[in-house]
Structure formats: structure tokens, C-alpha cells
Amino acid sequence: MADSSEAVFSAARDYTSGVFTDGRIIEIGLENPAIVRLAVSKDVPVAVVEKMTALQKKVLSGEVTIHIVYTGQEFDPVHNIFVSQEVKNQKKK
């Protein structure tokens, strides 16, 4: 579960404090459990929750790395096809 309001709150706080920087990327992740945390249904077996918790610990320790840049294809609804990131990024120009 992620509390996406933190990004908006931080941007507003930085803006009103006069320290807002346009285009700056601030990563928010598992290291801040008040914002990003594991939330599962009570119906999820304990063994699965334990595996997820173990994976979370490995991510936090750096043993497991999560890639944060997506390089795969994305669906272009205008043309009804999948396109590469390069094609998508050229459309932004």
C-alpha cells in the first residue's frame, strides 16, 4: 500500500517554503513504512505473508534490487498497437 498524498504534500510544503525545484525526482519506498507498507487480506496464508516480508527485508538490505525504469512496450490506444519506449518518448517531443 502506498500513500500517494505524501508526494503532493511534500511538493506543496517545498513550494510554500520557497525550496521547490521543478523536475526533481524524489523516490519514496519501503524505507518509509508510514508511506509504503505491506497490506494483505486476512485470507492470505501466513506462509505467503512470511515470504513477502522476507522479500521486503531483502529489498531494504539491498540484496534484491527493484528496477525503477520500465523499458518494455506500452500500448498506444490511438493506433491500437504496442510501441517501444523510444517511440513513446518521441511522441512527447
C-alpha atoms as one frame of an Amber mdcrd trajectory, in Angstrom:
protein
   0.000   0.000   0.000   1.346   3.436  -0.853   0.111   6.782   0.420   0.448
   8.889  -2.722  -0.689  12.022  -0.893   2.828  12.311   0.555   4.170  13.416
  -2.835   1.570  16.172  -3.111   2.072  17.232   0.494   5.866  17.380   0.079
   5.603  19.395  -3.147   3.192  21.865  -1.533   5.415  22.178   1.547   8.518
  22.763  -0.600   6.676  25.335  -2.731   5.369  27.330   0.219   8.821  27.176
   1.858  10.443  28.502  -1.316  12.592  25.415  -1.890  10.535  23.707  -4.608
  12.646  22.509  -7.550  10.805  21.724 -10.776  11.724  18.391 -12.373  13.301
  16.932  -9.244  12.518  13.264  -8.616  12.262  12.081  -5.035  11.933   8.332
  -4.590   9.614   7.132  -1.842   9.845   3.467  -0.966   9.823   0.703   1.602
  12.356   2.545   3.751   9.465   4.772   4.853   6.802   2.391   6.240   4.489
   5.257   7.163   4.065   5.839   3.418   4.771   2.478   1.748   3.883  -0.723
   3.547   2.707  -4.257   3.050  -1.047  -4.687   3.423  -2.657  -8.076   2.857
  -6.055  -9.601   3.346  -6.581 -11.794   6.399  -7.311 -14.561   3.882  -3.709
 -14.610   2.618  -1.931 -17.647   4.053   0.678 -16.930   6.729   3.372 -18.659
   4.638   2.767 -16.204   1.779   2.893 -13.198   4.112   6.162 -14.515   5.565
   7.670 -14.838   2.075   6.556 -11.314   1.194   8.010  -9.970   4.436  11.305
 -11.769   3.757  11.412 -10.257   0.254  10.725  -6.811   1.716  13.701  -7.221
   4.069  15.924  -8.255   1.133  14.854  -5.191  -0.828  15.584  -2.916   2.131
  19.005  -4.508   2.702  19.926  -4.150  -0.972  20.153  -7.895  -1.507  17.303
  -7.617  -4.036  17.108  -4.658  -6.409  13.858  -3.349  -7.838  14.257  -1.823
 -11.281  12.542   1.566 -11.361  12.786   2.272 -15.069  10.406   0.433 -17.375
  11.904  -0.364 -20.767   9.215  -2.661 -22.166   6.494  -1.921 -24.668   3.379
   0.087 -23.882   0.002   0.072 -25.516  -0.764   3.024 -27.813  -4.579   3.311
 -27.745  -4.631   5.792 -30.626  -3.109   3.281 -33.032  -4.254   0.141 -31.187
  -0.711  -1.293 -31.102   2.140  -1.824 -28.684   5.058   0.578 -29.103   8.578
   0.799 -27.712   9.601   3.353 -25.122  11.623   5.110 -27.827   8.517   5.628
 -29.976   6.527   6.786 -26.960   9.238   9.253 -25.907   9.498  10.695 -29.444
   5.781  11.486 -29.344   6.380  13.613 -26.243   8.705  15.971 -28.156
